[in-house]
């Protein structure tokens, strides 16, 4: 089971919406992923396999952590979310 963290600037609005969409994609595709969400500034307090955020916040997240970071352009686009999660899962399974 992979652990992911969804973050945004305040940890409320867009990260909650993104988490909701991520959970739909995860359930629809039976991905072995569990999610948490929080504010961007708390990202270093988590021990996760990856972080998901909006594309414009990726640089801020990458500066604070060493795990994989996924940037989503359109948080309502389930196809984009699915594509990026599949790429992440494939990449992580090859690096084992």
N, CA, C and O atoms as a CHARMM CRD file, in Angstrom:
* protein
*
  384
    1    1 UNK  N      0.85100  -1.18100   0.00000 PROA 1      0.00000
    2    1 UNK  CA     0.00000   0.00000   0.00000 PROA 1      0.00000
    3    1 UNK  C      0.89200   1.23800   0.00000 PROA 1      0.00000
    4    1 UNK  O      1.77300   1.38500   0.84600 PROA 1      0.00000
    5    2 UNK  N      0.64800   2.11700  -0.95600 PROA 2      0.00000
    6    2 UNK  CA     1.37400   3.39000  -1.04200 PROA 2      0.00000
    7    2 UNK  C      0.63400   4.44100  -0.22800 PROA 2      0.00000
    8    2 UNK  O     -0.59400   4.43600  -0.14500 PROA 2      0.00000
    9    3 UNK  N      1.40400   5.34000   0.36900 PROA 3      0.00000
   10    3 UNK  CA     0.81300   6.43500   1.14200 PROA 3      0.00000
   11    3 UNK  C      1.09300   7.74600   0.43300 PROA 3      0.00000
   12    3 UNK  O      2.23400   8.05500   0.08800 PROA 3      0.00000
   13    4 UNK  N      0.02600   8.51500   0.21900 PROA 4      0.00000
   14    4 UNK  CA     0.15900   9.80500  -0.44300 PROA 4      0.00000
   15    4 UNK  C     -0.37400  10.92600   0.42200 PROA 4      0.00000
   16    4 UNK  O     -1.22800  10.71700   1.28300 PROA 4      0.00000
   17    5 UNK  N      0.14300  12.11500   0.18200 PROA 5      0.00000
   18    5 UNK  CA    -0.29100  13.31700   0.87900 PROA 5      0.00000
   19    5 UNK  C     -0.72700  14.33500  -0.15800 PROA 5      0.00000
   20    5 UNK  O     -0.00400  14.60100  -1.11800 PROA 5      0.00000
   21    6 UNK  N     -1.90400  14.90200   0.03400 PROA 6      0.00000
   22    6 UNK  CA    -2.43100  15.94000  -0.85100 PROA 6      0.00000
   23    6 UNK  C     -2.29600  17.26400  -0.11400 PROA 6      0.00000
   24    6 UNK  O     -2.76500  17.40000   1.01600 PROA 6      0.00000
   25    7 UNK  N     -1.64900  18.25100  -0.75700 PROA 7      0.00000
   26    7 UNK  CA    -1.44200  19.54000  -0.09500 PROA 7      0.00000
   27    7 UNK  C     -1.82000  20.70400  -0.99800 PROA 7      0.00000
   28    7 UNK  O     -1.79400  20.60900  -2.22500 PROA 7      0.00000
   29    8 UNK  N     -2.17500  21.81300  -0.33900 PROA 8      0.00000
   30    8 UNK  CA    -2.35800  23.09800  -1.01400 PROA 8      0.00000
   31    8 UNK  C     -1.91700  24.18000  -0.03300 PROA 8      0.00000
   32    8 UNK  O     -1.46200  23.87400   1.07000 PROA 8      0.00000
   33    9 UNK  N     -2.04800  25.41100  -0.42200 PROA 9      0.00000
   34    9 UNK  CA    -1.57300  26.51600   0.40100 PROA 9      0.00000
   35    9 UNK  C     -2.18600  26.58300   1.78200 PROA 9      0.00000
   36    9 UNK  O     -1.48900  26.88200   2.75200 PROA 9      0.00000
   37   10 UNK  N     -3.48100  26.30900   1.89300 PROA 10     0.00000
   38   10 UNK  CA    -4.15500  26.39800   3.19000 PROA 10     0.00000
   39   10 UNK  C     -4.58700  25.04900   3.73800 PROA 10     0.00000
   40   10 UNK  O     -4.96600  24.95400   4.90600 PROA 10     0.00000
   41   11 UNK  N     -4.53800  24.00800   2.92600 PROA 11     0.00000
   42   11 UNK  CA    -4.95600  22.68000   3.37400 PROA 11     0.00000
   43   11 UNK  C     -6.46100  22.51100   3.46600 PROA 11     0.00000
   44   11 UNK  O     -6.94800  21.57500   4.10000 PROA 11     0.00000
   45   12 UNK  N     -7.19700  23.41600   2.83400 PROA 12     0.00000
   46   12 UNK  CA    -8.65600  23.35100   2.95700 PROA 12     0.00000
   47   12 UNK  C     -9.34200  23.19100   1.60500 PROA 12     0.00000
   48   12 UNK  O     -9.82900  22.10500   1.29100 PROA 12     0.00000
   49   13 UNK  N     -9.38900  24.22200   0.82100 PROA 13     0.00000
   50   13 UNK  CA   -10.18900  24.23800  -0.40100 PROA 13     0.00000
   51   13 UNK  C     -9.72200  23.31200  -1.49200 PROA 13     0.00000
   52   13 UNK  O    -10.30900  22.25100  -1.70500 PROA 13     0.00000
   53   14 UNK  N     -8.67200  23.69900  -2.18800 PROA 14     0.00000
   54   14 UNK  CA    -8.27800  22.92700  -3.36700 PROA 14     0.00000
   55   14 UNK  C     -7.71200  21.56100  -3.00900 PROA 14     0.00000
   56   14 UNK  O     -7.89100  20.61600  -3.77800 PROA 14     0.00000
   57   15 UNK  N     -7.04000  21.41900  -1.87800 PROA 15     0.00000
   58   15 UNK  CA    -6.53000  20.08900  -1.52600 PROA 15     0.00000
   59   15 UNK  C     -7.67000  19.13700  -1.16900 PROA 15     0.00000
   60   15 UNK  O     -7.58000  17.93800  -1.43300 PROA 15     0.00000
   61   16 UNK  N     -8.73400  19.65600  -0.57700 PROA 16     0.00000
   62   16 UNK  CA    -9.89500  18.80300  -0.27900 PROA 16     0.00000
   63   16 UNK  C    -10.57400  18.35100  -1.57300 PROA 16     0.00000
   64   16 UNK  O    -10.95100  17.18700  -1.70500 PROA 16     0.00000
   65   17 UNK  N    -10.72600  19.26200  -2.51400 PROA 17     0.00000
   66   17 UNK  CA   -11.33000  18.91700  -3.80300 PROA 17     0.00000
   67   17 UNK  C    -10.44500  17.92100  -4.55000 PROA 17     0.00000
   68   17 UNK  O    -10.94100  16.94200  -5.11000 PROA 17     0.00000
   69   18 UNK  N     -9.13900  18.17000  -4.55700 PROA 18     0.00000
   70   18 UNK  CA    -8.21200  17.26700  -5.22900 PROA 18     0.00000
   71   18 UNK  C     -8.22300  15.89600  -4.55800 PROA 18     0.00000
   72   18 UNK  O     -8.22100  14.87500  -5.24600 PROA 18     0.00000
   73   19 UNK  N     -8.23500  15.86000  -3.23900 PROA 19     0.00000
   74   19 UNK  CA    -8.28400  14.57400  -2.54300 PROA 19     0.00000
   75   19 UNK  C     -9.54800  13.80600  -2.92600 PROA 19     0.00000
   76   19 UNK  O     -9.49000  12.59800  -3.15700 PROA 19     0.00000
   77   20 UNK  N    -10.68700  14.49200  -2.99400 PROA 20     0.00000
   78   20 UNK  CA   -11.94200  13.85400  -3.38000 PROA 20     0.00000
   79   20 UNK  C    -11.81700  13.21600  -4.76700 PROA 20     0.00000
   80   20 UNK  O    -12.23000  12.07200  -4.96100 PROA 20     0.00000
   81   21 UNK  N    -11.25600  13.94200  -5.72000 PROA 21     0.00000
   82   21 UNK  CA   -11.09300  13.41300  -7.08500 PROA 21     0.00000
   83   21 UNK  C    -10.09200  12.25700  -7.09900 PROA 21     0.00000
   84   21 UNK  O    -10.30600  11.25400  -7.78000 PROA 21     0.00000
   85   22 UNK  N     -8.99900  12.40100  -6.34700 PROA 22     0.00000
   86   22 UNK  CA    -8.01200  11.32200  -6.25300 PROA 22     0.00000
   87   22 UNK  C     -8.65400  10.05500  -5.69200 PROA 22     0.00000
   88   22 UNK  O     -8.43100   8.96200  -6.21300 PROA 22     0.00000
   89   23 UNK  N     -9.44400  10.19700  -4.63900 PROA 23     0.00000
   90   23 UNK  CA   -10.08600   9.03100  -4.03700 PROA 23     0.00000
   91   23 UNK  C    -11.05000   8.35500  -5.00800 PROA 23     0.00000
   92   23 UNK  O    -11.18300   7.13200  -4.98900 PROA 23     0.00000
   93   24 UNK  N    -11.72000   9.13100  -5.85400 PROA 24     0.00000
   94   24 UNK  CA   -12.59100   8.54000  -6.87400 PROA 24     0.00000
   95   24 UNK  C    -11.77200   7.70900  -7.85800 PROA 24     0.00000
   96   24 UNK  O    -12.13700   6.57600  -8.17300 PROA 24     0.00000
   97   25 UNK  N    -10.66900   8.26800  -8.34100 PROA 25     0.00000
   98   25 UNK  CA    -9.81600   7.56100  -9.30000 PROA 25     0.00000
   99   25 UNK  C     -9.20700   6.32100  -8.65000 PROA 25     0.00000
  100   25 UNK  O     -9.15500   5.26000  -9.27100 PROA 25     0.00000
  101   26 UNK  N     -8.74900   6.44500  -7.41400 PROA 26     0.00000
  102   26 UNK  CA    -8.16100   5.31300  -6.69000 PROA 26     0.00000
  103   26 UNK  C     -9.18900   4.19000  -6.53700 PROA 26     0.00000
  104   26 UNK  O     -8.87600   3.02600  -6.78500 PROA 26     0.00000
  105   27 UNK  N    -10.39900   4.53000  -6.13500 PROA 27     0.00000
  106   27 UNK  CA   -11.45300   3.51900  -5.96200 PROA 27     0.00000
  107   27 UNK  C    -11.85400   2.89300  -7.29300 PROA 27     0.00000
  108   27 UNK  O    -12.00400   1.67400  -7.38400 PROA 27     0.00000
  109   28 UNK  N    -12.03000   3.71500  -8.32600 PROA 28     0.00000
  110   28 UNK  CA   -12.43500   3.21100  -9.64200 PROA 28     0.00000
  111   28 UNK  C    -11.42500   2.22700 -10.21400 PROA 28     0.00000
  112   28 UNK  O    -11.79800   1.28800 -10.91600 PROA 28     0.00000
  113   29 UNK  N    -10.14200   2.44100  -9.91600 PROA 29     0.00000
  114   29 UNK  CA    -9.07800   1.62900 -10.50300 PROA 29     0.00000
  115   29 UNK  C     -8.43500   0.66400  -9.51500 PROA 29     0.00000
  116   29 UNK  O     -7.49700  -0.05600  -9.86000 PROA 29     0.00000
  117   30 UNK  N     -8.94400   0.65300  -8.28500 PROA 30     0.00000
  118   30 UNK  CA    -8.43700  -0.24900  -7.24000 PROA 30     0.00000
  119   30 UNK  C     -6.92800  -0.10100  -7.03200 PROA 30     0.00000
  120   30 UNK  O     -6.21600  -1.09000  -6.85700 PROA 30     0.00000
  121   31 UNK  N     -6.45800   1.13300  -7.05400 PROA 31     0.00000
  122   31 UNK  CA    -5.04200   1.39400  -6.79600 PROA 31     0.00000
  123   31 UNK  C     -4.74400   1.18000  -5.31400 PROA 31     0.00000
  124   31 UNK  O     -5.56400   1.53000  -4.46500 PROA 31     0.00000
  125   32 UNK  N     -3.58700   0.61200  -4.99400 PROA 32     0.00000
  126   32 UNK  CA    -3.21800   0.38100  -3.59300 PROA 32     0.00000
  127   32 UNK  C     -2.63900   1.65200  -2.95600 PROA 32     0.00000
  128   32 UNK  O     -1.44800   1.72600  -2.65400 PROA 32     0.00000
  129   33 UNK  N     -3.50100   2.63800  -2.76200 PROA 33     0.00000
  130   33 UNK  CA    -3.06700   3.94800  -2.26600 PROA 33     0.00000
  131   33 UNK  C     -4.01300   4.40600  -1.16900 PROA 33     0.00000
  132   33 UNK  O     -5.23200   4.28300  -1.29200 PROA 33     0.00000
  133   34 UNK  N     -3.44000   4.93800  -0.09200 PROA 34     0.00000
  134   34 UNK  CA    -4.24000   5.63700   0.91600 PROA 34     0.00000
  135   34 UNK  C     -3.73800   7.07400   0.99200 PROA 34     0.00000
  136   34 UNK  O     -2.54700   7.33700   0.83000 PROA 34     0.00000
  137   35 UNK  N     -4.65800   7.99600   1.24100 PROA 35     0.00000
  138   35 UNK  CA    -4.33800   9.42100   1.19200 PROA 35     0.00000
  139   35 UNK  C     -4.59800  10.13200   2.51000 PROA 35     0.00000
  140   35 UNK  O     -5.46800   9.75600   3.29500 PROA 35     0.00000
  141   36 UNK  N     -3.80100  11.17800   2.71700 PROA 36     0.00000
  142   36 UNK  CA    -4.03600  12.15300   3.77200 PROA 36     0.00000
  143   36 UNK  C     -3.96600  13.50900   3.09500 PROA 36     0.00000
  144   36 UNK  O     -3.52800  13.61100   1.94900 PROA 36     0.00000
  145   37 UNK  N     -4.39500  14.55100   3.79500 PROA 37     0.00000
  146   37 UNK  CA    -4.21700  15.89000   3.22800 PROA 37     0.00000
  147   37 UNK  C     -3.87800  16.87000   4.34000 PROA 37     0.00000
  148   37 UNK  O     -4.22500  16.66600   5.50400 PROA 37     0.00000
  149   38 UNK  N     -3.18900  17.94100   3.95000 PROA 38     0.00000
  150   38 UNK  CA    -2.77500  18.94700   4.92100 PROA 38     0.00000
  151   38 UNK  C     -2.35700  20.20100   4.17400 PROA 38     0.00000
  152   38 UNK  O     -2.46500  20.29000   2.95100 PROA 38     0.00000
  153   39 UNK  N     -1.88200  21.15600   4.93600 PROA 39     0.00000
  154   39 UNK  CA    -1.37100  22.40500   4.40300 PROA 39     0.00000
  155   39 UNK  C      0.04900  22.17800   3.87300 PROA 39     0.00000
  156   39 UNK  O      0.77700  21.33400   4.39500 PROA 39     0.00000
  157   40 UNK  N      0.43300  22.91100   2.86600 PROA 40     0.00000
  158   40 UNK  CA     1.74300  22.77100   2.23900 PROA 40     0.00000
  159   40 UNK  C      2.88300  22.88300   3.24100 PROA 40     0.00000
  160   40 UNK  O      3.85300  22.13100   3.14900 PROA 40     0.00000
  161   41 UNK  N      2.79100  23.79300   4.18400 PROA 41     0.00000
  162   41 UNK  CA     3.88800  24.00600   5.13100 PROA 41     0.00000
  163   41 UNK  C      4.11000  22.82100   6.07500 PROA 41     0.00000
  164   41 UNK  O      5.14300  22.76300   6.74200 PROA 41     0.00000
  165   42 UNK  N      3.17400  21.88400   6.14600 PROA 42     0.00000
  166   42 UNK  CA     3.30900  20.72000   7.02700 PROA 42     0.00000
  167   42 UNK  C      3.87100  19.49900   6.31300 PROA 42     0.00000
  168   42 UNK  O      3.98200  18.43200   6.91600 PROA 42     0.00000
  169   43 UNK  N      4.22500  19.63700   5.05300 PROA 43     0.00000
  170   43 UNK  CA     4.60300  18.48100   4.23400 PROA 43     0.00000
  171   43 UNK  C      5.78300  17.70100   4.82400 PROA 43     0.00000
  172   43 UNK  O      5.82000  16.47600   4.71100 PROA 43     0.00000
  173   44 UNK  N      6.74300  18.38100   5.44600 PROA 44     0.00000
  174   44 UNK  CA     7.89100  17.64000   5.99200 PROA 44     0.00000
  175   44 UNK  C      7.55200  16.81600   7.21600 PROA 44     0.00000
  176   44 UNK  O      8.36400  15.99200   7.63700 PROA 44     0.00000
  177   45 UNK  N      6.37900  17.01100   7.80300 PROA 45     0.00000
  178   45 UNK  CA     5.97300  16.25100   8.98400 PROA 45     0.00000
  179   45 UNK  C      5.42200  14.86800   8.63900 PROA 45     0.00000
  180   45 UNK  O      5.08600  14.09500   9.53600 PROA 45     0.00000
  181   46 UNK  N      5.32900  14.55600   7.36700 PROA 46     0.00000
  182   46 UNK  CA     4.73300  13.29500   6.92800 PROA 46     0.00000
  183   46 UNK  C      5.78300  12.36700   6.33600 PROA 46     0.00000
  184   46 UNK  O      6.73000  12.80700   5.68400 PROA 46     0.00000
  185   47 UNK  N      5.59600  11.08300   6.57500 PROA 47     0.00000
  186   47 UNK  CA     6.42300  10.05600   5.96000 PROA 47     0.00000
  187   47 UNK  C      5.54200   9.34400   4.93000 PROA 47     0.00000
  188   47 UNK  O      4.84700   8.37800   5.24700 PROA 47     0.00000
  189   48 UNK  N      5.58700   9.84200   3.69500 PROA 48     0.00000
  190   48 UNK  CA     4.72900   9.31400   2.63300 PROA 48     0.00000
  191   48 UNK  C      5.57700   8.92100   1.42800 PROA 48     0.00000
  192   48 UNK  O      6.74500   9.29400   1.31700 PROA 48     0.00000
  193   49 UNK  N      4.96100   8.16300   0.53500 PROA 49     0.00000
  194   49 UNK  CA     5.64100   7.73900  -0.69000 PROA 49     0.00000
  195   49 UNK  C      5.60900   8.81000  -1.76900 PROA 49     0.00000
  196   49 UNK  O      6.49500   8.87200  -2.62200 PROA 49     0.00000
  197   50 UNK  N      4.57900   9.65700  -1.72800 PROA 50     0.00000
  198   50 UNK  CA     4.45900  10.71500  -2.72600 PROA 50     0.00000
  199   50 UNK  C      3.54600  11.81900  -2.21300 PROA 50     0.00000
  200   50 UNK  O      2.77800  11.63100  -1.27000 PROA 50     0.00000
  201   51 UNK  N      3.65300  12.97900  -2.86200 PROA 51     0.00000
  202   51 UNK  CA     2.81500  14.13500  -2.55100 PROA 51     0.00000
  203   51 UNK  C      2.12000  14.56200  -3.83200 PROA 51     0.00000
  204   51 UNK  O      2.72700  14.56600  -4.90300 PROA 51     0.00000
  205   52 UNK  N      0.84600  14.92200  -3.72200 PROA 52     0.00000
  206   52 UNK  CA     0.08700  15.44900  -4.85500 PROA 52     0.00000
  207   52 UNK  C     -0.33400  16.86900  -4.50900 PROA 52     0.00000
  208   52 UNK  O     -0.82200  17.13900  -3.41200 PROA 52     0.00000
  209   53 UNK  N     -0.13600  17.77100  -5.46600 PROA 53     0.00000
  210   53 UNK  CA    -0.52500  19.15700  -5.27800 PROA 53     0.00000
  211   53 UNK  C     -0.88200  19.75400  -6.63000 PROA 53     0.00000
  212   53 UNK  O     -0.81300  19.08100  -7.65800 PROA 53     0.00000
  213   54 UNK  N     -1.25900  21.00800  -6.61500 PROA 54     0.00000
  214   54 UNK  CA    -1.52500  21.70200  -7.86400 PROA 54     0.00000
  215   54 UNK  C     -0.18900  21.99300  -8.54400 PROA 54     0.00000
  216   54 UNK  O      0.82000  22.20500  -7.87100 PROA 54     0.00000
  217   55 UNK  N     -0.18300  22.00300  -9.86500 PROA 55     0.00000
  218   55 UNK  CA     1.05100  22.15800 -10.63600 PROA 55     0.00000
  219   55 UNK  C      1.83000  23.41100 -10.25000 PROA 55     0.00000
  220   55 UNK  O      3.06100  23.39100 -10.23900 PROA 55     0.00000
  221   56 UNK  N      1.13500  24.49500  -9.93300 PROA 56     0.00000
  222   56 UNK  CA     1.84000  25.73700  -9.61200 PROA 56     0.00000
  223   56 UNK  C      2.49600  25.72200  -8.23000 PROA 56     0.00000
  224   56 UNK  O      3.22100  26.65700  -7.89000 PROA 56     0.00000
  225   57 UNK  N      2.26000  24.69000  -7.43400 PROA 57     0.00000
  226   57 UNK  CA     2.88000  24.58900  -6.10900 PROA 57     0.00000
  227   57 UNK  C      3.99900  23.55400  -6.04200 PROA 57     0.00000
  228   57 UNK  O      4.64200  23.40600  -5.00200 PROA 57     0.00000
  229   58 UNK  N      4.23800  22.84100  -7.13000 PROA 58     0.00000
  230   58 UNK  CA     5.22200  21.75500  -7.13200 PROA 58     0.00000
  231   58 UNK  C      6.59300  22.23200  -6.66700 PROA 58     0.00000
  232   58 UNK  O      7.21600  21.57000  -5.83800 PROA 58     0.00000
  233   59 UNK  N      7.07600  23.35200  -7.17100 PROA 59     0.00000
  234   59 UNK  CA     8.41000  23.83100  -6.79400 PROA 59     0.00000
  235   59 UNK  C      8.52700  24.07100  -5.29600 PROA 59     0.00000
  236   59 UNK  O      9.57800  23.80700  -4.71200 PROA 59     0.00000
  237   60 UNK  N      7.48200  24.55900  -4.67300 PROA 60     0.00000
  238   60 UNK  CA     7.51100  24.78900  -3.22600 PROA 60     0.00000
  239   60 UNK  C      7.56500  23.47100  -2.45800 PROA 60     0.00000
  240   60 UNK  O      8.24200  23.37900  -1.43300 PROA 60     0.00000
  241   61 UNK  N      6.86800  22.46500  -2.93800 PROA 61     0.00000
  242   61 UNK  CA     6.85900  21.16500  -2.27200 PROA 61     0.00000
  243   61 UNK  C      8.20000  20.46800  -2.45200 PROA 61     0.00000
  244   61 UNK  O      8.74500  19.92800  -1.48900 PROA 61     0.00000
  245   62 UNK  N      8.73600  20.47000  -3.65400 PROA 62     0.00000
  246   62 UNK  CA     9.99500  19.79300  -3.95800 PROA 62     0.00000
  247   62 UNK  C     11.12600  20.33100  -3.08600 PROA 62     0.00000
  248   62 UNK  O     12.03500  19.58400  -2.72400 PROA 62     0.00000
  249   63 UNK  N     11.07900  21.59800  -2.75300 PROA 63     0.00000
  250   63 UNK  CA    12.12100  22.20100  -1.92500 PROA 63     0.00000
  251   63 UNK  C     12.13100  21.62600  -0.51000 PROA 63     0.00000
  252   63 UNK  O     13.15600  21.69200   0.16900 PROA 63     0.00000
  253   64 UNK  N     11.02100  21.06900  -0.05600 PROA 64     0.00000
  254   64 UNK  CA    10.90200  20.60500   1.32700 PROA 64     0.00000
  255   64 UNK  C     11.02600  19.10100   1.53000 PROA 64     0.00000
  256   64 UNK  O     11.21700  18.66100   2.66400 PROA 64     0.00000
  257   65 UNK  N     10.92700  18.30200   0.48500 PROA 65     0.00000
  258   65 UNK  CA    10.88800  16.84700   0.66800 PROA 65     0.00000
  259   65 UNK  C     11.72700  16.12600  -0.37800 PROA 65     0.00000
  260   65 UNK  O     12.20000  16.72300  -1.34500 PROA 65     0.00000
  261   66 UNK  N     11.89900  14.82900  -0.16100 PROA 66     0.00000
  262   66 UNK  CA    12.69500  14.03300  -1.08500 PROA 66     0.00000
  263   66 UNK  C     11.87800  12.97000  -1.82300 PROA 66     0.00000
  264   66 UNK  O     12.43700  12.24800  -2.64900 PROA 66     0.00000
  265   67 UNK  N     10.59100  12.85200  -1.55700 PROA 67     0.00000
  266   67 UNK  CA     9.78500  11.84800  -2.25200 PROA 67     0.00000
  267   67 UNK  C      9.24000  12.42000  -3.56700 PROA 67     0.00000
  268   67 UNK  O      9.41700  13.59900  -3.87400 PROA 67     0.00000
  269   68 UNK  N      8.59000  11.57200  -4.31100 PROA 68     0.00000
  270   68 UNK  CA     7.99300  11.95400  -5.60200 PROA 68     0.00000
  271   68 UNK  C      6.88300  12.98400  -5.39000 PROA 68     0.00000
  272   68 UNK  O      6.10700  12.88500  -4.43900 PROA 68     0.00000
  273   69 UNK  N      6.81600  13.97000  -6.28400 PROA 69     0.00000
  274   69 UNK  CA     5.76700  14.98900  -6.22100 PROA 69     0.00000
  275   69 UNK  C      5.02100  15.00100  -7.54900 PROA 69     0.00000
  276   69 UNK  O      5.63200  15.07000  -8.61500 PROA 69     0.00000
  277   70 UNK  N      3.70300  14.93300  -7.47600 PROA 70     0.00000
  278   70 UNK  CA     2.85000  14.98100  -8.65900 PROA 70     0.00000
  279   70 UNK  C      2.15100  16.33500  -8.68700 PROA 70     0.00000
  280   70 UNK  O      1.51700  16.73600  -7.71100 PROA 70     0.00000
  281   71 UNK  N      2.27100  17.02800  -9.80100 PROA 71     0.00000
  282   71 UNK  CA     1.57300  18.29500  -9.98800 PROA 71     0.00000
  283   71 UNK  C      0.38400  18.11300 -10.91700 PROA 71     0.00000
  284   71 UNK  O      0.53700  17.61700 -12.03300 PROA 71     0.00000
  285   72 UNK  N     -0.78800  18.50500 -10.46800 PROA 72     0.00000
  286   72 UNK  CA    -2.01300  18.37200 -11.25300 PROA 72     0.00000
  287   72 UNK  C     -2.40200  19.73900 -11.81100 PROA 72     0.00000
  288   72 UNK  O     -2.54700  20.70600 -11.06300 PROA 72     0.00000
  289   73 UNK  N     -2.56900  19.81000 -13.12400 PROA 73     0.00000
  290   73 UNK  CA    -2.95900  21.06300 -13.78500 PROA 73     0.00000
  291   73 UNK  C     -4.43300  21.39000 -13.55200 PROA 73     0.00000
  292   73 UNK  O     -4.78400  22.52300 -13.22200 PROA 73     0.00000
  293   74 UNK  N     -5.29200  20.38200 -13.72700 PROA 74     0.00000
  294   74 UNK  CA    -6.73900  20.58200 -13.62400 PROA 74     0.00000
  295   74 UNK  C     -7.29300  19.58300 -12.61300 PROA 74     0.00000
  296   74 UNK  O     -7.44200  18.40100 -12.92500 PROA 74     0.00000
  297   75 UNK  N     -7.59700  20.04900 -11.41100 PROA 75     0.00000
  298   75 UNK  CA    -8.00500  19.12600 -10.34900 PROA 75     0.00000
  299   75 UNK  C     -9.35200  18.45200 -10.60400 PROA 75     0.00000
  300   75 UNK  O     -9.72300  17.53100  -9.87700 PROA 75     0.00000
  301   76 UNK  N    -10.07900  18.88800 -11.61000 PROA 76     0.00000
  302   76 UNK  CA   -11.35200  18.26000 -11.95700 PROA 76     0.00000
  303   76 UNK  C    -11.19400  17.18900 -13.04300 PROA 76     0.00000
  304   76 UNK  O    -12.15200  16.48200 -13.35500 PROA 76     0.00000
  305   77 UNK  N    -10.00500  17.06700 -13.61300 PROA 77     0.00000
  306   77 UNK  CA    -9.76600  16.16500 -14.73700 PROA 77     0.00000
  307   77 UNK  C     -9.31200  14.79600 -14.23400 PROA 77     0.00000
  308   77 UNK  O     -8.13500  14.59700 -13.93500 PROA 77     0.00000
  309   78 UNK  N    -10.24800  13.85900 -14.14300 PROA 78     0.00000
  310   78 UNK  CA    -9.93000  12.52900 -13.63700 PROA 78     0.00000
  311   78 UNK  C     -8.97900  11.76700 -14.56300 PROA 78     0.00000
  312   78 UNK  O     -8.22000  10.91600 -14.09800 PROA 78     0.00000
  313   79 UNK  N     -9.01100  12.05900 -15.85900 PROA 79     0.00000
  314   79 UNK  CA    -8.08800  11.39700 -16.78700 PROA 79     0.00000
  315   79 UNK  C     -6.64700  11.80800 -16.49800 PROA 79     0.00000
  316   79 UNK  O     -5.75100  10.96300 -16.49700 PROA 79     0.00000
  317   80 UNK  N     -6.41800  13.08500 -16.25600 PROA 80     0.00000
  318   80 UNK  CA    -5.07000  13.55700 -15.90700 PROA 80     0.00000
  319   80 UNK  C     -4.60400  12.91700 -14.60000 PROA 80     0.00000
  320   80 UNK  O     -3.46400  12.46400 -14.49500 PROA 80     0.00000
  321   81 UNK  N     -5.48100  12.88400 -13.62100 PROA 81     0.00000
  322   81 UNK  CA    -5.13600  12.29600 -12.32200 PROA 81     0.00000
  323   81 UNK  C     -4.79000  10.82100 -12.48400 PROA 81     0.00000
  324   81 UNK  O     -3.79400  10.35200 -11.93400 PROA 81     0.00000
  325   82 UNK  N     -5.60900  10.08800 -13.23800 PROA 82     0.00000
  326   82 UNK  CA    -5.36100   8.65700 -13.46200 PROA 82     0.00000
  327   82 UNK  C     -4.02400   8.43900 -14.15600 PROA 82     0.00000
  328   82 UNK  O     -3.23600   7.58800 -13.74200 PROA 82     0.00000
  329   83 UNK  N     -3.76700   9.20100 -15.20300 PROA 83     0.00000
  330   83 UNK  CA    -2.51600   9.06400 -15.95200 PROA 83     0.00000
  331   83 UNK  C     -1.30600   9.29100 -15.04500 PROA 83     0.00000
  332   83 UNK  O     -0.33500   8.53700 -15.10600 PROA 83     0.00000
  333   84 UNK  N     -1.35900  10.30800 -14.21900 PROA 84     0.00000
  334   84 UNK  CA    -0.21400  10.63100 -13.36200 PROA 84     0.00000
  335   84 UNK  C     -0.05500   9.62400 -12.22500 PROA 84     0.00000
  336   84 UNK  O      1.07100   9.31800 -11.83200 PROA 84     0.00000
  337   85 UNK  N     -1.15300   9.10600 -11.69200 PROA 85     0.00000
  338   85 UNK  CA    -1.04800   8.06800 -10.66600 PROA 85     0.00000
  339   85 UNK  C     -0.47600   6.77900 -11.25100 PROA 85     0.00000
  340   85 UNK  O      0.36000   6.13100 -10.62300 PROA 85     0.00000
  341   86 UNK  N     -0.92100   6.40500 -12.44700 PROA 86     0.00000
  342   86 UNK  CA    -0.39200   5.19700 -13.09300 PROA 86     0.00000
  343   86 UNK  C      1.10200   5.32800 -13.35300 PROA 86     0.00000
  344   86 UNK  O      1.86200   4.38700 -13.12800 PROA 86     0.00000
  345   87 UNK  N      1.51700   6.48800 -13.82500 PROA 87     0.00000
  346   87 UNK  CA     2.93700   6.72600 -14.08000 PROA 87     0.00000
  347   87 UNK  C      3.73300   6.59600 -12.77800 PROA 87     0.00000
  348   87 UNK  O      4.80500   5.99000 -12.76400 PROA 87     0.00000
  349   88 UNK  N      3.22100   7.15400 -11.70400 PROA 88     0.00000
  350   88 UNK  CA     3.87900   7.07000 -10.40300 PROA 88     0.00000
  351   88 UNK  C      3.97000   5.62300  -9.92500 PROA 88     0.00000
  352   88 UNK  O      5.03800   5.17700  -9.50900 PROA 88     0.00000
  353   89 UNK  N      2.86900   4.89300  -9.98100 PROA 89     0.00000
  354   89 UNK  CA     2.86500   3.50700  -9.52600 PROA 89     0.00000
  355   89 UNK  C      3.81200   2.64600 -10.35100 PROA 89     0.00000
  356   89 UNK  O      4.51700   1.80200  -9.79900 PROA 89     0.00000
  357   90 UNK  N      3.83700   2.84600 -11.66600 PROA 90     0.00000
  358   90 UNK  CA     4.75500   2.09400 -12.52300 PROA 90     0.00000
  359   90 UNK  C      6.20500   2.42500 -12.20600 PROA 90     0.00000
  360   90 UNK  O      7.05000   1.53200 -12.15100 PROA 90     0.00000
  361   91 UNK  N      6.49200   3.68800 -12.00100 PROA 91     0.00000
  362   91 UNK  CA     7.85400   4.12800 -11.68300 PROA 91     0.00000
  363   91 UNK  C      8.30200   3.55000 -10.34500 PROA 91     0.00000
  364   91 UNK  O      9.42600   3.06400 -10.22700 PROA 91     0.00000
  365   92 UNK  N      7.43600   3.59900  -9.34100 PROA 92     0.00000
  366   92 UNK  CA     7.80500   3.10000  -8.02000 PROA 92     0.00000
  367   92 UNK  C      7.94000   1.58700  -8.00700 PROA 92     0.00000
  368   92 UNK  O      8.76600   1.05700  -7.26400 PROA 92     0.00000
  369   93 UNK  N      7.15400   0.87400  -8.80600 PROA 93     0.00000
  370   93 UNK  CA     7.27500  -0.58500  -8.83100 PROA 93     0.00000
  371   93 UNK  C      8.56100  -1.01800  -9.53300 PROA 93     0.00000
  372   93 UNK  O      9.12100  -2.06200  -9.19800 PROA 93     0.00000
  373   94 UNK  N      9.03300  -0.23700 -10.49500 PROA 94     0.00000
  374   94 UNK  CA    10.28600  -0.55400 -11.19000 PROA 94     0.00000
  375   94 UNK  C     11.50400  -0.25000 -10.33300 PROA 94     0.00000
  376   94 UNK  O     12.55800  -0.85400 -10.53000 PROA 94     0.00000
  377   95 UNK  N     11.38100   0.67500  -9.38600 PROA 95     0.00000
  378   95 UNK  CA    12.53100   1.07300  -8.57200 PROA 95     0.00000
  379   95 UNK  C     12.72900   0.17700  -7.35500 PROA 95     0.00000
  380   95 UNK  O     13.64400   0.40600  -6.56400 PROA 95     0.00000
  381   96 UNK  N     11.88200  -0.84400  -7.19200 PROA 96     0.00000
  382   96 UNK  CA    12.01600  -1.75600  -6.04500 PROA 96     0.00000
  383   96 UNK  C     13.17000  -2.69900  -6.23900 PROA 96     0.00000
  384   96 UNK  O     13.43400  -3.53700  -5.37600 PROA 96     0.00000
